[in-house]
Amino acid sequence: MKRTVGTWMIIAIAAAGTAGCFHDDTTKHPAAEQDKPAKFSISYTTTSSSGYFSRIGDLSREKWVLKLGELTHTSLEVKVIEESKLPVMFAGSSIPDVVGSNGTPTSTIMSGSVEAGVFMPIDDLLKQYAPNLLKNVPKDAWEAVSYNGKTYGIPTYLTNPSRRATFIRSDLLEKAGLKPPQTVEEFLDVLRAFKKLGVEHPYLMRENLKYADIILGAYDVLPYRDQFEVVNGQVVPKFFDVKHMEKALETYKTMLDEGLIAKDFATISSADFISYIRSGKAGIWSSNAIGLVDFRTSIKQAVPSARVDIIPSPKGPEGTGGYFHYTPVISAFYINKNVKPDTAARIIQFFDWMQTPEAERFFTFGIEGDTYTTVAGRIQYQFPQTKEAIEEEGWRSGTLWGAHDAVANRMRLQLDQNGRDTLFALDHIVKYEGLPGIGFNPDLISFAKYQDLAPITQDGAPRLIMDHIIKMIYGKEPITDWPKVIQEYRQKGGEEIIKEATQRYNRREGIVNLYETRF
């Protein structure tokens, strides 16, 4: 989430620290090998038909595209394709030289294109032309963009799979005379104190427990896509843990019965969720850690005395806490098999450059003398103020910037204390919590067969499971009936899912084993 946090901000970034260039010890500038810019077509994927790009007649002549071409000695033919239309493109004959996608090689959105040989494996090209990528991209991200032992995608990746955080109104905590809660029991006590203070939403919930799964995390029973575990030789969903699942549901029901969450939590939309937070009506909530800057700024506009911080998530009886670990790849770029070898090499160099300090400064701040200036080694950058300007910045720093660590734009967050606090939280709190598990890439075939049992998204529970969770929190079903829910899951196709998951795990076939963390 992006909000304006001031007008002209001055940051003390030493010139030597940000003035990296293409001519370094590890990366050769393509121009050193060829005089003419490398010309290739590239498509970027979007989930919406509107935005900055939709207002530009010829994206290949757009100012940021032209500057990117100048910096990388390339001539880019750019188009934006809606994610839903990618399968149509793959079915046709006009496929760009480079295709950006939010999907990994075997994901549904790629429509079997990698398996069909539409794109080239790039392992040898990476070894020869991408020292920065090979050095910086995590192993699990490379594995996620591989198929049959070969690398096909150039990923935009995460070096930290734990991104969500627990936010608290520290001013309310101080007023209540309490310390940040460390356990579920202390968490409930803080919520009770907030209620006594008149806080409308002591803990803010929302529909489908989206950004409201703090208790499921504390008991390590998140019902999501990559949240399987091995139990008695079988790979089963974590919600099969009856004891801890019932404890989590009992906690949620207590929160509902005592008015610590809204009576209508199951129908609170994402828009209302954000609105309640920004208006200062929430005491504790869960969200992406990057939202700290936005929340501090917006809440202060409603409640000038408000103080917002990120705290460690409360832990359950086994010492677990936090939220799910994200898969390591946000998006990836694939090179058409028909691209000539020399051009393919230049494409790899194009993305390898995106790892450099020069690239980070360009994508973050833009063009010196236009969107920022440098005075005595300090950068002056004006945050965008209008919707159009914000979208333009998003085009430059988001859409066009591939092959980088997408956890956070560190250079941008260093602009002020709120941003620095966000980085501290990411590096010293969020990084060390969260729930890893076992996932599958590609998805289990049985998910497509039994869609009510398949996780809707990475952080979406199967419909069958979520329906029972909501009913039990509202008291419409006994929580002690959770074993019956598991039995229903097994009878309606779960046995086949478990069998396939176990076989895949035992064969180490397309396993995303997020238990193997790097910390």
C-alpha positions as CSV (number, residue, x, y, z in Angstrom):
1,M,0.0,0.0,0.0
2,K,1.4,3.4,-0.9
3,R,0.6,6.7,0.7
4,T,2.2,10.0,0.6
5,V,4.3,10.6,3.7
6,G,5.4,14.1,3.1
7,T,6.5,16.5,0.5
8,W,10.2,16.9,-0.2
9,M,12.2,14.4,1.8
10,I,15.9,14.5,2.1
11,I,17.8,11.4,2.8
12,A,21.4,10.9,3.7
13,I,22.5,8.3,1.1
14,A,26.2,8.5,0.3
15,A,26.8,9.0,-3.4
16,A,29.1,6.0,-3.4
17,G,26.4,3.8,-1.9
18,T,23.8,4.5,-4.6
19,A,25.8,5.5,-7.6
20,G,26.5,2.0,-8.8
21,C,26.9,1.6,-12.5
22,F,26.8,-1.1,-15.1
23,H,30.5,-1.1,-15.5
24,D,31.4,-3.1,-12.4
25,D,33.6,-6.1,-11.5
26,T,30.9,-8.6,-12.1
27,T,28.7,-7.4,-14.9
28,K,29.7,-6.4,-18.4
29,H,27.7,-3.7,-20.1
30,P,26.2,-5.1,-23.3
31,A,27.5,-2.0,-25.1
32,A,31.0,-3.2,-24.5
33,E,30.4,-6.1,-26.7
34,Q,28.0,-4.7,-29.3
35,D,27.6,-1.1,-30.5
36,K,23.9,-1.4,-31.4
37,P,21.3,-1.6,-28.7
38,A,19.8,-5.1,-28.3
39,K,16.3,-5.0,-29.7
40,F,13.6,-7.4,-28.3
41,S,9.9,-7.4,-27.4
42,I,8.7,-7.9,-23.9
43,S,5.3,-8.2,-22.3
44,Y,4.4,-7.5,-18.7
45,T,1.4,-9.1,-17.0
46,T,-1.3,-7.2,-15.2
47,T,-4.5,-8.2,-13.3
48,S,-6.3,-5.0,-14.4
49,S,-7.0,-3.3,-17.6
50,S,-6.7,0.1,-16.1
51,G,-3.7,2.0,-14.7
52,Y,-0.9,4.2,-15.9
53,F,0.0,2.0,-18.9
54,S,-3.6,2.2,-20.2
55,R,-3.2,5.9,-20.7
56,I,-0.1,5.6,-22.9
57,G,-0.6,5.2,-26.6
58,D,2.8,3.6,-27.4
59,L,4.5,2.0,-24.4
60,S,7.7,1.5,-26.4
61,R,8.1,5.3,-26.5
62,E,7.0,5.9,-22.9
63,K,9.6,8.0,-20.9
64,W,10.5,5.3,-18.4
65,V,10.8,2.6,-21.0
66,L,13.0,4.8,-23.1
67,K,15.2,5.6,-20.1
68,L,15.4,1.9,-19.2
69,G,16.5,1.2,-22.7
70,E,19.2,3.9,-22.5
71,L,20.5,2.5,-19.2
72,T,20.7,-1.1,-20.4
73,H,21.6,-0.3,-24.1
74,T,18.4,-2.0,-25.3
75,S,15.6,-1.1,-27.6
76,L,12.4,-2.4,-26.0
77,E,9.1,-3.1,-27.7
78,V,6.7,-3.2,-24.7
79,K,3.2,-4.4,-24.2
80,V,1.0,-5.1,-21.2
81,I,-1.2,-8.2,-21.2
82,E,-4.0,-9.0,-18.8
83,E,-3.3,-12.2,-16.8
84,S,-6.5,-13.8,-18.0
85,K,-5.5,-13.3,-21.6
86,L,-2.1,-15.1,-21.4
87,P,-3.6,-18.5,-22.3
88,V,-5.0,-16.9,-25.5
89,M,-1.6,-15.5,-26.4
90,F,0.1,-18.9,-25.8
91,A,-2.5,-20.5,-28.1
92,G,-1.6,-18.0,-30.9
93,S,1.6,-17.6,-32.9
94,S,2.6,-14.1,-31.8
95,I,4.5,-14.5,-28.6
96,P,6.9,-11.8,-27.5
97,D,10.6,-12.5,-27.1
98,V,10.2,-12.2,-23.3
99,V,7.0,-13.0,-21.5
100,G,6.4,-11.8,-17.9
101,S,4.0,-13.8,-15.9
102,N,2.8,-14.1,-12.3
103,G,3.0,-17.8,-12.7
104,T,5.7,-20.4,-12.2
105,P,6.5,-22.7,-15.2
106,T,3.8,-25.3,-14.4
107,S,1.2,-23.0,-13.0
108,T,-2.3,-22.9,-14.6
109,I,-1.7,-19.4,-16.0
110,M,1.2,-20.6,-18.1
111,S,-1.2,-23.0,-19.8
112,G,1.4,-25.8,-20.4
113,S,3.6,-23.5,-22.5
114,V,6.8,-24.5,-20.8
115,E,6.0,-28.2,-21.0
116,A,5.2,-27.6,-24.7
117,G,8.7,-26.1,-25.4
118,V,7.5,-22.5,-26.1
119,F,10.4,-21.2,-23.9
120,M,14.1,-21.9,-23.7
121,P,16.0,-23.3,-20.7
122,I,18.4,-20.6,-19.5
123,D,20.9,-22.4,-17.2
124,D,23.9,-21.9,-19.5
125,L,23.0,-18.3,-20.2
126,L,22.7,-17.6,-16.5
127,K,26.1,-19.1,-15.8
128,Q,27.8,-16.9,-18.4
129,Y,25.9,-13.6,-18.2
130,A,24.1,-13.3,-14.8
131,P,26.6,-13.3,-12.0
132,N,24.5,-11.0,-9.9
133,L,21.3,-13.0,-10.3
134,L,23.2,-16.3,-9.5
135,K,24.6,-14.7,-6.4
136,N,21.5,-13.0,-5.0
137,V,18.5,-15.1,-6.0
138,P,17.7,-17.8,-3.3
139,K,17.9,-21.4,-4.2
140,D,14.2,-22.1,-3.6
141,A,13.3,-19.3,-6.0
142,W,15.4,-20.9,-8.8
143,E,13.7,-24.2,-8.0
144,A,10.3,-22.6,-8.3
145,V,11.0,-21.4,-11.8
146,S,12.4,-24.7,-13.0
147,Y,10.9,-27.6,-14.8
148,N,12.4,-31.1,-15.2
149,G,15.7,-29.9,-13.7
150,K,16.1,-27.0,-16.0
151,T,15.6,-23.3,-15.3
152,Y,13.1,-21.4,-17.4
153,G,12.2,-18.3,-15.5
154,I,14.1,-15.2,-14.3
155,P,12.3,-14.6,-11.0
156,T,11.2,-11.5,-9.1
157,Y,11.8,-13.2,-5.7
158,L,11.5,-13.0,-2.0
159,T,14.5,-13.3,0.3
160,N,12.2,-13.4,3.3
161,P,9.1,-15.7,3.0
162,S,7.6,-14.1,6.1
163,R,6.0,-10.8,5.2
164,R,2.8,-10.4,7.3
165,A,3.0,-8.8,10.7
166,T,1.0,-8.0,13.8
167,F,0.2,-4.3,14.3
168,I,-0.8,-2.6,17.5
169,R,-1.8,0.9,18.7
170,S,1.0,1.4,21.2
171,D,-0.7,4.5,22.6
172,L,-3.6,2.4,23.6
173,L,-1.4,-0.3,25.0
174,E,0.4,2.4,27.1
175,K,-2.9,3.8,28.2
176,A,-4.0,0.3,29.4
177,G,-0.8,0.0,31.3
178,L,0.1,-3.3,29.6
179,K,3.1,-4.7,27.6
180,P,2.9,-6.2,24.2
181,P,1.3,-9.7,24.5
182,Q,3.6,-12.7,24.0
183,T,1.1,-15.5,24.4
184,V,-2.5,-16.1,23.2
185,E,-3.7,-15.6,26.8
186,E,-1.9,-12.2,27.1
187,F,-3.3,-11.3,23.6
188,L,-6.8,-11.8,24.9
189,D,-6.1,-9.7,28.0
190,V,-4.9,-6.8,25.9
191,L,-8.0,-7.0,23.7
192,R,-10.2,-7.0,26.8
193,A,-8.4,-3.9,28.1
194,F,-8.8,-2.2,24.7
195,K,-12.6,-2.9,24.8
196,K,-12.7,-1.2,28.2
197,L,-11.1,1.8,26.7
198,G,-13.9,1.9,24.1
199,V,-11.9,0.7,21.1
200,E,-14.5,-0.3,18.5
201,H,-12.4,-3.2,17.1
202,P,-10.0,-4.5,19.7
203,Y,-8.9,-7.0,17.1
204,L,-10.0,-6.3,13.6
205,M,-11.2,-9.3,11.6
206,R,-12.5,-9.7,8.1
207,E,-14.2,-12.1,5.7
208,N,-12.7,-15.6,5.2
209,L,-10.2,-14.8,8.0
210,K,-8.1,-13.0,5.4
211,Y,-5.5,-11.0,7.4
212,A,-7.2,-12.3,10.5
213,D,-5.6,-15.7,11.0
214,I,-3.4,-14.7,13.9
215,I,-4.9,-17.4,16.1
216,L,-4.7,-20.1,13.5
217,G,-1.0,-19.2,13.2
218,A,-0.4,-19.3,16.9
219,Y,-1.7,-22.9,17.0
220,D,0.0,-23.8,13.7
221,V,-3.2,-25.0,11.9
222,L,-3.3,-22.6,9.0
223,P,-5.6,-24.3,6.3
224,Y,-3.7,-23.0,3.2
225,R,-2.0,-24.2,0.1
226,D,1.5,-24.7,1.4
227,Q,0.5,-25.7,4.9
228,F,0.8,-29.5,4.7
229,E,2.8,-31.6,7.1
230,V,3.9,-35.2,7.6
231,V,1.9,-37.2,10.2
232,N,2.3,-40.9,10.7
233,G,3.9,-41.3,7.2
234,Q,1.1,-39.3,5.5
235,V,1.2,-35.8,4.1
236,V,-1.9,-34.1,5.5
237,P,-3.3,-30.5,5.9
238,K,-2.3,-28.9,9.2
239,F,-6.0,-28.5,10.1
240,F,-6.0,-32.3,10.7
241,D,-4.5,-31.5,14.1
242,V,-7.8,-31.7,16.0
243,K,-6.5,-30.7,19.4
244,H,-4.9,-27.4,18.3
245,M,-7.6,-26.7,15.7
246,E,-10.3,-26.9,18.4
247,K,-8.2,-24.6,20.7
248,A,-7.9,-22.0,17.9
249,L,-11.7,-22.1,17.2
250,E,-12.5,-21.9,20.9
251,T,-10.3,-18.8,21.1
252,Y,-12.0,-17.1,18.2
253,K,-15.4,-17.9,19.7
254,T,-14.3,-16.4,23.0
255,M,-13.3,-13.3,21.1
256,L,-16.7,-13.1,19.4
257,D,-18.7,-13.8,22.6
258,E,-16.8,-11.2,24.6
259,G,-17.1,-8.5,21.8
260,L,-13.4,-8.5,21.1
261,I,-14.1,-8.8,17.4
262,A,-17.0,-7.5,15.4
263,K,-20.2,-9.5,15.3
264,D,-20.2,-9.2,11.5
265,F,-16.6,-10.1,11.1
266,A,-17.4,-12.7,8.5
267,T,-18.8,-10.0,6.1
268,I,-16.2,-7.2,6.6
269,S,-14.8,-6.5,3.2
270,S,-11.2,-5.6,2.4
271,A,-12.2,-2.0,1.8
272,D,-14.0,-1.7,5.1
273,F,-11.0,-3.4,6.8
274,I,-8.6,-0.8,5.6
275,S,-11.1,2.0,6.3
276,Y,-11.5,1.0,9.9
277,I,-7.7,0.8,10.4
278,R,-7.1,4.2,8.9
279,S,-9.9,5.8,10.9
280,G,-8.3,4.7,14.1
281,K,-11.0,2.2,15.1
282,A,-8.7,-0.9,15.4
283,G,-6.5,-1.8,18.4
284,I,-4.6,-4.8,16.9
285,W,-4.7,-6.1,13.3
286,S,-2.7,-8.2,10.9
287,S,-1.3,-7.0,7.6
288,N,1.7,-6.9,5.3
289,A,4.6,-5.3,7.2
290,I,5.1,-2.8,4.4
291,G,1.9,-1.2,5.5
292,L,3.5,0.4,8.5
293,V,4.3,3.7,6.7
294,D,0.7,3.9,5.4
295,F,-0.9,3.1,8.8
296,R,1.2,5.5,10.8
297,T,0.5,8.3,8.4
298,S,-3.2,7.8,7.8
299,I,-4.2,6.9,11.4
300,K,-2.5,10.1,12.7
301,Q,-4.7,12.1,10.4
302,A,-7.7,10.7,12.2
303,V,-6.1,10.4,15.7
304,P,-3.1,12.7,16.1
305,S,-2.0,11.0,19.3
306,A,-1.9,7.5,17.8
307,R,1.2,5.5,17.7
308,V,1.4,2.3,15.6
309,D,4.1,-0.4,15.9
310,I,4.8,-3.9,14.7
311,I,5.2,-6.4,17.5
312,P,6.0,-10.1,17.6
313,S,2.9,-12.2,17.0
314,P,1.5,-14.0,20.1
315,K,2.6,-17.6,20.4
316,G,0.6,-20.7,21.1
317,P,1.4,-23.7,23.4
318,E,4.2,-25.0,21.0
319,G,5.9,-21.6,20.7
320,T,4.6,-21.0,17.2
321,G,3.3,-17.7,16.0
322,G,2.9,-15.5,13.0
323,Y,1.4,-16.1,9.6
324,F,2.1,-18.3,6.5
325,H,5.3,-18.2,4.5
326,Y,4.9,-16.9,1.0
327,T,6.1,-18.9,-2.0
328,P,9.5,-17.5,-3.0
329,V,8.6,-16.1,-6.5
330,I,6.3,-13.2,-7.1
331,S,6.6,-13.2,-10.9
332,A,9.0,-14.5,-13.6
333,F,10.2,-13.7,-17.1
334,Y,10.5,-16.4,-19.8
335,I,12.5,-16.2,-23.0
336,N,10.9,-17.4,-26.3
337,K,12.7,-20.4,-27.7
338,N,13.0,-18.6,-31.1
339,V,15.1,-15.8,-29.8
340,K,18.6,-15.8,-31.3
341,P,21.4,-16.7,-29.0
342,D,23.1,-13.3,-29.0
343,T,19.8,-11.6,-28.2
344,A,19.1,-14.1,-25.5
345,A,22.4,-13.3,-23.9
346,R,21.6,-9.6,-23.9
347,I,18.2,-10.3,-22.4
348,I,19.9,-12.1,-19.5
349,Q,22.3,-9.2,-19.0
350,F,19.3,-6.8,-19.1
351,F,17.7,-8.6,-16.1
352,D,21.1,-9.1,-14.3
353,W,21.5,-5.3,-14.4
354,M,18.4,-5.0,-12.4
355,Q,20.4,-6.2,-9.4
356,T,22.8,-3.2,-9.5
357,P,22.7,-0.1,-7.3
358,E,22.2,1.9,-10.5
359,A,19.1,0.0,-11.3
360,E,17.8,0.3,-7.8
361,R,18.1,4.1,-7.8
362,F,16.5,4.4,-11.2
363,F,13.5,2.3,-10.4
364,T,13.1,3.9,-7.0
365,F,13.6,7.6,-7.7
366,G,13.5,7.9,-11.5
367,I,15.6,10.4,-13.5
368,E,18.0,12.8,-11.9
369,G,17.0,16.3,-12.6
370,D,13.4,15.3,-13.4
371,T,12.0,13.4,-10.4
372,Y,14.9,13.8,-8.0
373,T,18.0,15.8,-7.5
374,T,21.2,15.2,-5.6
375,V,22.7,17.9,-3.4
376,A,26.0,17.2,-1.5
377,G,25.5,13.5,-1.9
378,R,21.9,13.6,-0.6
379,I,18.9,12.8,-2.7
380,Q,15.8,15.0,-2.8
381,Y,12.8,13.1,-3.9
382,Q,9.2,14.3,-4.1
383,F,6.7,11.6,-3.3
384,P,3.8,11.4,-5.8
385,Q,0.7,13.2,-4.6
386,T,-2.0,12.4,-7.1
387,K,-3.5,9.2,-8.1
388,E,-2.0,9.5,-11.6
389,A,1.4,10.2,-10.2
390,I,1.2,7.3,-7.8
391,E,0.3,5.0,-10.7
392,E,3.2,6.3,-12.8
393,E,5.6,5.6,-9.9
394,G,4.1,2.1,-9.6
395,W,4.7,1.5,-13.3
396,R,8.3,2.4,-13.0
397,S,9.2,0.9,-9.6
398,G,6.8,-2.0,-9.8
399,T,5.9,-3.2,-13.3
400,L,9.1,-2.5,-15.1
401,W,11.4,-3.6,-12.3
402,G,11.8,-7.4,-12.6
403,A,14.3,-9.8,-11.2
404,H,14.8,-8.2,-7.8
405,D,14.1,-8.8,-4.2
406,A,10.4,-7.8,-3.8
407,V,10.3,-8.0,0.0
408,A,10.7,-4.3,0.3
409,N,12.1,-1.3,-1.6
410,R,14.8,-0.7,0.9
411,M,16.2,2.5,-0.8
412,R,12.7,4.0,-0.7
413,L,12.0,3.0,2.9
414,Q,15.2,4.6,4.1
415,L,13.7,8.0,3.3
416,D,12.3,8.6,6.8
417,Q,11.9,7.1,10.3
418,N,8.7,5.3,9.4
419,G,10.4,3.5,6.6
420,R,13.4,2.6,8.7
421,D,11.1,1.2,11.4
422,T,9.5,-0.9,8.7
423,L,12.9,-2.3,7.7
424,F,13.7,-3.0,11.3
425,A,10.5,-4.9,11.8
426,L,11.1,-6.9,8.6
427,D,14.6,-7.8,9.6
428,H,14.3,-8.3,13.3
429,I,10.7,-9.4,14.0
430,V,8.8,-10.7,10.9
431,K,11.8,-12.5,9.6
432,Y,12.0,-14.8,12.6
433,E,8.3,-15.8,12.8
434,G,5.8,-17.4,10.5
435,L,4.7,-20.9,9.7
436,P,6.5,-22.9,7.1
437,G,5.0,-26.1,5.6
438,I,5.0,-28.4,2.6
439,G,3.5,-27.3,-0.7
440,F,3.5,-28.6,-4.3
441,N,4.6,-27.0,-7.6
442,P,2.7,-27.8,-9.8
443,D,-0.4,-28.1,-7.7
444,L,-1.8,-31.4,-6.8
445,I,-3.9,-32.8,-9.7
446,S,-6.6,-33.8,-7.3
447,F,-7.1,-30.1,-6.3
448,A,-8.7,-29.6,-9.8
449,K,-10.9,-32.6,-9.3
450,Y,-12.2,-31.6,-5.8
451,Q,-12.4,-27.9,-6.0
452,D,-14.3,-27.5,-2.7
453,L,-11.3,-29.1,-1.0
454,A,-8.6,-27.1,-2.8
455,P,-7.1,-23.9,-1.3
456,I,-8.7,-21.0,-3.1
457,T,-5.4,-19.0,-3.1
458,Q,-2.1,-19.3,-1.2
459,D,-3.8,-17.7,1.8
460,G,-7.3,-19.0,1.2
461,A,-8.8,-22.1,2.9
462,P,-10.8,-24.7,1.1
463,R,-14.5,-23.7,0.9
464,L,-15.5,-26.8,2.9
465,I,-13.1,-26.0,5.7
466,M,-13.8,-22.2,5.9
467,D,-17.6,-22.9,6.0
468,H,-17.2,-25.1,9.0
469,I,-14.7,-22.6,10.7
470,I,-17.2,-19.7,10.4
471,K,-20.1,-21.8,11.6
472,M,-18.2,-23.0,14.7
473,I,-17.0,-19.5,15.6
474,Y,-20.7,-18.3,15.4
475,G,-21.8,-21.3,17.5
476,K,-23.9,-22.9,14.7
477,E,-21.9,-26.1,15.0
478,P,-20.1,-27.6,18.0
479,I,-16.4,-27.1,17.9
480,T,-16.0,-30.6,19.2
481,D,-17.3,-31.8,15.8
482,W,-14.0,-30.9,14.2
483,P,-13.1,-34.7,13.8
484,K,-16.4,-35.0,11.8
485,V,-15.1,-32.2,9.5
486,I,-11.9,-34.1,8.8
487,Q,-14.0,-37.2,8.1
488,E,-16.1,-35.2,5.7
489,Y,-13.0,-33.9,4.0
490,R,-11.6,-37.4,3.6
491,Q,-14.9,-38.8,2.2
492,K,-15.4,-36.0,-0.3
493,G,-12.1,-36.4,-2.0
494,G,-9.5,-35.8,0.7
495,E,-8.3,-39.3,0.7
496,E,-7.2,-38.9,-2.9
497,I,-5.6,-35.6,-2.1
498,I,-3.6,-37.1,0.8
499,K,-2.6,-40.1,-1.3
500,E,-1.3,-37.9,-4.1
501,A,0.4,-35.5,-1.7
502,T,2.2,-38.4,0.1
503,Q,3.3,-40.0,-3.1
504,R,4.6,-36.7,-4.5
505,Y,6.4,-36.0,-1.2
506,N,8.0,-39.4,-1.1
507,R,9.2,-39.1,-4.7
508,R,10.3,-35.5,-4.0
509,E,8.3,-34.6,-7.1
510,G,7.6,-30.9,-7.3
511,I,7.9,-30.3,-3.6
512,V,8.0,-26.8,-2.1
513,N,9.3,-27.8,1.3
514,L,9.2,-24.5,3.1
515,Y,10.4,-26.1,6.3
516,E,13.9,-25.7,4.9
517,T,14.3,-22.0,5.7
518,R,17.5,-20.0,5.4
519,F,17.4,-18.4,8.9
